[in-house]
Amino acid sequence: MTRGTPPMDALRNRNNTSRLSRMIERLVTQRVCLDHAAELVRDLPGPALEIGLGKGRTYDHLRRVMPEREVFAFDRELHALPGCQPDEAHLVIGELRQTLPEALDRIGGRVALIHADIGSDDRAVDVALARFLAETLPALVRPGGVVLGDRVMPRADWVPIPLPEGVGDWPYFMYQVLQS
Amino acid sequence: MSRLDSAIRRLEAQRLCLNEAARLIDGIPGPAIEIGLGNGRSYDHLRQILPGREIFVFDRRVAAHPDCIPDSDHMILGDVRDTLDDAAARIGAPAVLAHLDVGSGRAGADTALADFIGTALTPLLAAGAIVVADQAVSAPGWRTLELPDSVPPGRYFMYKVEA
């Protein structure tokens, strides 16, 4: 997936910010939010999912901040940096619309944390994919689990979590799944 | 440290050093040189902190984001081992700032390339020019500069070309 562009409305005030600065804001935001999410699910069992492996940076971060937990990564194709590639048992390559429903048998209802870094330059594609995720992820994630990502995924049974202190100037969205 | 952590450290160091270099050449006329366009992030930053200054970019190929590609007058395509040699006429004046962003992660190859570039680049630079690099570069007449506060030694590199 191509990355690097937030939704247009979030871009409006960024005309004077370079791509270098925007990348720093994005990566800092991701790090702070992932650390916060890992802390929130510390006592919750179950694996974590990285949806949109990309270069593998945030996957690598997740597996380091939660070393005791399995992390599964999903992407359409593999272009992660060497050293940031999951082993075969934790890497799922293919269209998300196919691979995520297929994962239900294995990890349905058990997942503690999901990071969906899916943004592309195509707003319509992103909106459709975020909607698909909002429909599909609830069957994977367990009550109390945290879902975060770079696109809005509104659901009545997911409570938006305020972003932690220290985030950069980059849109990110965090939700916690209501305890049943 | 995760790859996310190391990417943040590298990009923050890069930005701090580029900003410091721009400050050091403020008011001194002359173009800038970027070797290694990559995805165009640091080029985009340079053109923002060096408004009105010409920036000439060298790379083997263009793989940058479409809005971070120099016009054809300022994009010098090819292997820098070939293109640096006769670039002086094209650039037109001694450059006062150069940024080398050439690291591939292969230590031996990167060091050899950086040192080659250092030597080949020197004739294109003005006395007093500032060089910012992602690798240590040894080139005749280059003096190592202290890095801006909060950039630890060895994370990025800055040099001043002696008169």
Interface residues (C-beta under 8 A of the other chain):
Chain A: G4 N16 S18 R19 L20 S21 M23 I24 L27 V28 Q30 R31 L34 K55 G56 R57 T58 D60 H61 R64 V65 L81 G83 C84
Chain B: S2 R3 L4 D5 A7 I8 L11 E12 Q14 R15 L18 N39 G40 R41 S42 D44 H45 Q48 I49 H65 C68
